[in-house]
Amino acid sequence: MAAADAVDKKGIPPPALKLAWQCLNWNTLPYAGGLRDQPIAMMRDMNTAIAVYNAVSDWRHSKNWVHFQENYPNKWEIVGEILKRRHAR
């Protein structure tokens, strides 16, 4: 939820999202070594955070939400889950 909230500037980006952005900016992994040398939970959290942030951001910037739903079903699944969780709050 924190990654989705960061899209709307409703909070600070979670640590996993910040780390994912740093890795993308520097084109490197957090720790020395290859992918399999990284902590699996950290990599999972980074992947989830960036996927949520990108899906919600793309949805927010979409001019046609029906088109978004039809053409980006994986991202729409993420957005739909976020909307359900926000509604349950």
N, C-alpha and C positions, 0 to 999 in steps of 0.2 A: 504494500500500500504506500509506503514512503516514496518509492520510486515514481509511482503514479502521481502522488501529491506534489512531487517536485516539478512535474510538468506544469502544474497550475500555480506554482510558486506558493504552495500552502505549507511548506516546510523545507528543511534542508535535505539535500540528497543523502540517501543512506550511504554508509561507508563502502558497501559493496559496489554501488553505482559510481562513487568517486574513484575507487580503485580501477574499475573497468574503464572509465574515461581516461585515466592516466595511462593505463596499458595501451589503449587505442592510440592516444596522442604520441606515445613514445615507441609504439610498435614493439613492445616487449612484454614479457610475463613478469609477475611480481617478484618472483624469486629466481635465483640462478638455476640453470638447468632447463630441461625441456618441459613439455606439457605434463608429462607423468611425474615430474619432480615437484609439482605444485600441490598444495593441499586441496583435496577433492571438494570439500565443503566450500572453501573459498571460491573455487572456480565455478561451482554450481550457483552460489549466491550472486557472483558477478554476472553470470550468464542470465540468470533470472531477472536481476535488476535492470540490465541493459535491454532485455527483451520487453519488459513491462514499460520502461520509459519510452522506448522507441515506438511501441504499439500505441500507447496513449497519445504520444506527441503526434504521430502520423494521423491518428483519428481526429484529434483536435484541429489539425491543420487541413483536414480534408474538406473540400467544398461540398461534396455530395456523400453523405453518410451511407446511403443505400449502395452507391457504387463501391464505397470502401468495404462494406459488409460482403458484397458479392465477389470482389476481386482480391480481397486479403482475408480469407477465412481464418487463417491462423492468428493473425493480429486481432481480428474481430473476436475470436474466442477469448483472448487475453482481456480485451476491453470489456467484453460482456461480463467476465468474472469480476473485474474491478468495479463495474457499475453495480453488480449484485452486492458486493461487499460494502460498498459505500451506502447503498440503500439500507442495508441491515444495521448500520451504525446507529 
